[in-house]
Amino acid sequence: MSVVTPDLLRALPNSAEFFNPSQNRHFSVTVRDGRLYEAEWETDGNGNDVFRETQAVEWLIGAGANGVGALVRRGDRIFEAPLTYYAKLRSWALSPGYEDADRGFSRPIDAGCISCHSGQPNPSSEYAGKFNTPPFEELAVGCENCHGPGEAHILKMHQNKPDADATDTSIVNPGKIPSWLADNICMSCHQTGDARVRQAGKTFQDFRPGQPLDHTLALLMVPFTPEAPPRTDLVQQYLSMQLSKCYRNTDGKMSCVTCHNPHVQPSSDEAPAYYREKCLSCHTAASCKLPLEARQKTAPADNCIGCHMPKRDVAEISHASLTNHRIVTTPDEPFPDATFHLATRALPDIVHIDAIPNHEDLVPPLTLLQAYGQLGAEHREYMPRYFEIAQQLQATAPNNTDVLEALAAQALQIKTPEGDRAAISYLGKAIAGGSSTAWDFESLGSKLLQARELTNAISCLRTGLERAPYDAKIYTLLAEGYMAENKRDEAAAILTRALQLFPQMDLLRAFLEQVRRPHPPTKHVSSSNYDGGNGRNKN
């Protein structure tokens, strides 16, 4: 991650235009007065601008192997920009997450993402892209990300330099701790799951090298089946390595640093020979069953990783490819049987990827609650467990926001007046407890509007805009509340304010036009058509 500088701009193509016909959106990248800008606009049938928004790119993010993304700052929030530079294309195209929806300059950079793409980020909340000042204590990933805090080490070196043979306990050396603990350092960024849950009271910045990752962050996954085996290489390097014969035949001795030196990054031209040497530290040239003549015909010759760790396109990110870390003999090598038995007796319906070895696989109930909630967005079979744990935690953690949100989600599924009243109560308690989750305000505001409790609805939604100012749905609900009170000027003002933040949202524009008509129709554009995109999906 780096600040945009003139030197950096000279090394990167920085002039481009892009049109997305499916959304009728134009985009551009330009440089002006030594600064990089991205713009988005829409034109009508006569070629006139419907809207045009331009933002200065403040940071570029990514190592460049697949591409470089752009980040913009709006007040105390940081957002992804609509265009990303892709190395394979050698040009700019839609950023990840923008292929299916126009998110403008309002897709937030969350704490869980930025913690792996920068050295020392300074987020002020987990969601919604809010950061303290300065937003980054250190931009690029640095020494302390792998070795831990260095102050004690520096002090020790100045005061009393230890013997060369002595173990230096003032700093973490990943090569001198158990391999699983060293791998935990890599896993913190190179292994995702279907659910990534911070342990109670922890932030993403609390992880310290040399400590079990599970003390800070639980990585959980839906169990694989022969019908649904692993299908992606996106941030799955550790688990893929675990499923390879090379790893399983070493009784856990193989680790990430067996092949990777974090201090050395070979170029694409150097990589085949560099990693072949790593392979030959365990294997011999005779280990390869491919005839020598055939190996010499590959480009480059004897390219172990080209055959056994091929790069594959990433479905989740256009124009990108990643190395398959399941070291295979042949491309069609079946997955080992262990792939489909990763769950444990203590936790039979979910895989705990970063469980501490040789410890009983116990996940705290509050962590499980959040995991099942995250999983339930795509795997509805987890919702009963989500609601069951929420009911259990109601007795011991009745004021916990995650518990209250789960209870509200369950109540909303009942679809009865009693269920609505219960949901209103739970959401009110969550908001009174300081919640800044947009979903809470959207759901409570919507139910209060339906109940014609207009004063309470408007109060709730106005508080929502203070805590989650970049959620479009809250604005539309608030405008509906004002319209229900026949306060057309207030409704128009709030929609105008929303369009300043989300000019790409044509439905907002249509709503505002209806509000401004001399005799607006009784039925107007419904807030159900809006998705702020920044709230939590509570199903």
Secondary structure, DSSP 8 states (H G I E B T S, - for coil): -EE--HHHHHTS---EEEEETTTTEEEEEEEETTEEEEEEEEE-TTS-EEEEEEEEEEEEES-SSSEEEEEEEETTEEEE-SEEEETTTTEEEE-TT-SSS--TT-EE--HHHHHHHSSEEEESSSSTTBEEEEEEEESS--HHHHH---HHHHHHHHH----TTS--TTS--GGGS-HHHHHHHHHHHHB--SEEEE-TT--GGG--TTS-GGGTEEEEE---BTTB-----TTBHHHHHHTSHHHHTTTT---HHHH--TT----TTTHHHHHHHHHTTTS-GGG--S-HHHHHTSSSTT-HHHHHS-EEE-TTSTT-EEE--S--SSTT----GGGG--S-SSSTTSEETT--TTS-----HHHHHHHHHHHTTT-GGGHHHHHHHHHHHHHH-TT-HHHHHHHHHHHHHH-SHHHHHHHHHHHHHHHHTT---HHHHHHHHHHHHHTT-HHHHHHHHHHHHHH-TT-HHHHHHHHHHHHHTT-HHHHHHHHHHHHHH-TT-HHHHHHHHHHHSSS--SS---GGG---S-S----
